[in-house]
Amino acid sequence: MSESGITMKASDLQRYKSLLLAKRDLLLAEFDTRIVAPPASVPEGDLLDQARADAEADLQISLRQSDNEILREIEGALVRMNRGTFGECEVCKKPLSKARLEAVPWTRVCRECKEQSA
């Protein structure tokens, strides 16, 4: 039982931990293979080619930023597991649904609180 009184089966906790670690490993592997294309600062090709290169570079940067955010959230979820607060909404303190944790195991808030903050 966690400090807040929310209980989670050890098997469920282990499953979520496995999901988190698998996603973390996948993101880290992608970092090793993803090459951020530099913007077309040196004119090569026509203007359309340069615009495509710039757009591709922007997309790669955006993807990397999103991946970094997810990695931070995963690390936070692993810390919450160690503290015994994993699976608890940080806003309303109610248990997170299994469906939400299956979809986004690094989530910190329940669907209702997420919708209210949006």
N, C-alpha and C positions, 0 to 999 in steps of 0.2 A: 504494500500500500504506500502511496506517495504521501508527502507531507500534507497535501491538500485533501486527502481522503479518497482520491481516485485510484481504483485498482485496475490493473491490466494484467491479463494472463502472461506468464513468462514466455509462452510460445508465440503470442501475438507480438510482444516486445521484440523477441528475437527476429520475427519475420520483418518487422518494420526496420530493425537495425540492418538486416540483410539488404532490404530495398535501398536504404540510404547509402550503404557502402557500395552497392553495385552502381548506383547512379553517380556517386562520387568518382569511382574508378573509371566509369565511362567518360565523364567530363574531363578528367585528368588525361585520359588517353587521347581525347580529341584535341586537347591543348597541344599535345606533342605533335599531332599531325596537321593541325590547322595552321595554315600560313596566312598571315594578314597581308593582303596585297597592298602595296604602297599606292597612294593616289598618283594619278598621272601628272606628276610635277614636271617631268621632262617630256616635252611634246613628242609622242610616238604615235603614228597613225593619224587618222583624221579626228575631227572634234567629237564625232560619235564614239570612236574608240576610247578617247580620253574620258568622255563622260561615263562610259560603261566601266572603265577602270576605277574612276572615282566612286561610282555607285557601289561597285563590288567591295572596295576598301571600306566604305561606310558600313556596309552590311556586315562584313567580317568583324569590324570593331564593335558593332552593336551586339552581335552574337557572343563575342568574347565577354562583353560587359554583363550580358544576361547570364552567361555561364558562371562568371565570378560571383554574381549575386546568389545563384542557386548553391554554389559551393559554400558560401558563407552561411546560408540557411541550413544546409545539411550539417555543417559543423555545429551550429547552434542546436539542432535537433539531437545530435549525439551528446552534447553537454546536458541538455534537458533529460535525456535518458539516465545519465549518471546522477543527476540531482533527484530523479524520481518525479519530475513534473512533465515528462513527455506525455502527449495525448490530452493535455489540458489547455483549453483556450486561455490565452494570456489576458484577454479582456474580461470575459464573464466568468472564467474559472470553471466552466462546465466541461465535461468530457467531449473530446472531438469524436465525431462519428467514424466508424470503421471505414465507411465508403470514402470519406474525406481523407483519411490517413492512407488508404490504399492508393488514391489518386495523387495525393501530394503529401508524402510522408514527412516532409520538412515543414509543413504548415505550422503556424503558431496560433492561428485563430480559427474559430468555427465559421461555418458558412454565413450564419446570421450576422455575426460581428463584422465579417469581411464585407458583406453587402451594405451594412450601415456606414462603414467607413469610406465606401466608394462614392 
